[in-house]
Amino acid sequence: MTSQPDFFWSFLPYWAVSYSLALIGWTCVGRFLMTAFLPPDHPNYIFRFFKLLTNWAVWLTDWITPRFVNLRFLPLVTAFWAFALRYVAHFIFAANGMAPSLVQAAS
């Protein structure tokens, strides 16, 4: 019987980057959807948490986004960049053998 590497611990950097970018992306989508129903200064605890978690990413996106994009859509643009970075990070990790695969390498 061959020894298989631990699926989680062996690829911990991959999982940390992937899940962090997914968390930021989906939280930005939720923040964007909540702005359709809530004013920007609403005291809803979920909305405040979403803003707390994503303010830094939205600020970075605001810095690189052209001014003709309405500020209301910045969380959606941030989600796009988070998902794009996650996609690129996957291929970088996979190219370096640091991402899990469904097919086991021949030994």
C-alpha positions in Angstrom: 0.0 0.0 0.0 1.4 3.4 -1.0 1.5 6.3 1.4 -0.6 9.2 0.3 0.1 12.7 1.5 -2.4 14.3 3.7 -4.9 16.1 1.4 -5.3 19.1 3.7 -2.0 19.7 5.4 0.2 19.0 2.3 -1.5 21.8 0.4 -2.2 24.2 3.2 -0.8 27.3 1.3 -3.1 26.5 -1.6 -6.1 26.2 0.6 -5.3 29.3 2.5 -5.0 31.5 -0.6 -8.0 29.9 -2.3 -10.4 30.1 0.6 -9.3 33.6 1.5 -9.9 35.0 -2.0 -13.2 33.1 -2.2 -14.2 34.6 1.2 -13.4 38.1 0.0 -15.1 37.6 -3.3 -18.4 36.2 -2.0 -18.5 38.7 0.8 -18.2 41.5 -1.7 -21.1 40.0 -3.7 -23.1 39.9 -0.5 -22.2 43.5 0.3 -23.2 44.6 -3.2 -26.5 42.8 -2.9 -27.2 44.3 0.5 -26.6 47.8 -0.8 -29.7 47.4 -2.9 -31.8 47.1 0.3 -29.9 49.0 2.9 -28.5 52.6 3.1 -24.7 52.8 3.4 -24.8 53.7 7.1 -27.3 51.0 8.2 -26.6 49.4 11.6 -27.4 45.9 10.5 -24.7 43.6 12.0 -24.3 41.5 8.9 -23.8 44.5 6.7 -21.4 46.0 9.1 -19.4 42.8 9.2 -19.3 42.6 5.4 -18.0 46.2 5.3 -15.4 45.5 7.9 -14.2 42.4 6.1 -14.0 43.9 2.7 -13.3 47.7 3.1 -9.6 47.1 2.5 -10.2 45.2 -0.7 -12.7 47.7 -2.0 -10.3 50.5 -1.2 -7.6 48.8 -3.2 -10.0 48.2 -6.1 -11.1 51.9 -5.9 -7.4 52.8 -6.3 -7.1 51.0 -9.6 -10.6 51.4 -11.0 -11.4 54.1 -13.5 -13.5 57.0 -12.1 -16.4 56.4 -14.5 -17.4 53.3 -12.5 -20.0 54.2 -10.0 -18.9 53.8 -6.3 -22.0 51.6 -5.8 -20.5 49.0 -8.1 -17.1 48.8 -6.5 -17.8 45.7 -4.3 -18.9 43.9 -7.5 -15.7 45.0 -9.3 -13.7 43.9 -6.2 -15.4 40.5 -6.3 -14.4 40.1 -10.0 -10.8 40.8 -9.1 -10.8 38.4 -6.1 -12.2 35.6 -8.3 -9.7 36.5 -11.1 -6.8 36.4 -8.6 -8.1 33.1 -7.3 -8.2 31.6 -10.8 -4.6 32.8 -11.5 -3.4 31.6 -8.1 -4.8 28.2 -8.8 -2.7 27.8 -12.0 0.4 29.2 -10.3 0.1 26.7 -7.5 -0.7 23.9 -9.9 2.3 24.7 -12.1 4.6 24.5 -9.1 3.0 21.2 -7.9 1.5 22.8 -4.8 -2.2 22.3 -5.7 -4.1 19.1 -5.2 -5.1 17.1 -8.3 -7.7 14.5 -9.0 -5.3 12.3 -10.9 -2.4 10.9 -8.9 1.0 11.2 -10.5 2.6 8.0 -11.7 5.4 6.8 -9.5 
